[in-house]
Amino acid sequence: MKVRPIIPRIGARYGAVGGVLAIIAYLTFFYLDQQPWRNLISFLLDAVIIGFFCFLPIKEFKRDHNNGELRFYHGMTIGFISYLMIGFLFSLFYAIFINWIEPGFMDMYKQVQHEDMMAMKDMIMSRAKENPEEFFQQQLDSIAVITKSQLILDVFLKKALIGLFLTPIFSIVLRTNKAQ
């Protein structure tokens, strides 16, 4: 089976646009002091962007390039390329952002995470089976050792997992059965 050359082009084109929109959304939330890494609305917006830019190329391929037919593997391939492109572009931006655009980002990130942990101290300690104080201290200590590469990988995986969840749904909904 030969991959049609239009499939990677469509996925990459829509993925690039989705990646740019994800970057714009992140920057908007960040510079409005909304801390996009812990904001539910930012997460939902990411899911909408990724879903939208995985659905549209599959639909375009079916409608404009494959005579109204779509197989599951077509949809999965196009969606895969699209959400990986979104994740890759955003991760590349994120690496540039935390290293050069906002060099104090890691300190701010760790401080916010530490404040969140302190606000949830009672809940975290209540979930520990043995030595709640020690468990809580381990959790606090783990914040201090977070690296930039871990954060970059984290944002890539989050975007990829959203796409991995949504793409099969779109591929099933849009697929067509072969004529008898």
C-alpha angles and dihedrals in degrees: 000000000000121000111235109239092230092065098070092039093055093045093047094046094051091040091055092052091046090049091053091049091049089052092049091049091050093049091047093053093042096051091045086059093245096130098228094204090069103027117108093205090055090051092049090048089052090052091050093048093047092044093047093048092047093048099046098056091047090051093046091050092051095045104036108023109029106042095254094306127119130177122202092248091053091056094043093050095048093044091046092054091045099051093041089052090050091049094045095049092046092048091050090050091045091053090052091044098053095039104043115001096049106016092173092056096105093054091049092046093051092046092052091046090049091051090049091051092050091050090053096041096118093048093047093047092048090059094054113101096202132018100003094188092053091046092051092048090052089053091050091047091052090061091059093058098050110127132207091245090055090054092047092050090046094056091046093050093047092054092044092050092051089052092044089055097045102039097068089050092053092043091054095044094049100038120112130214119239115256113254 
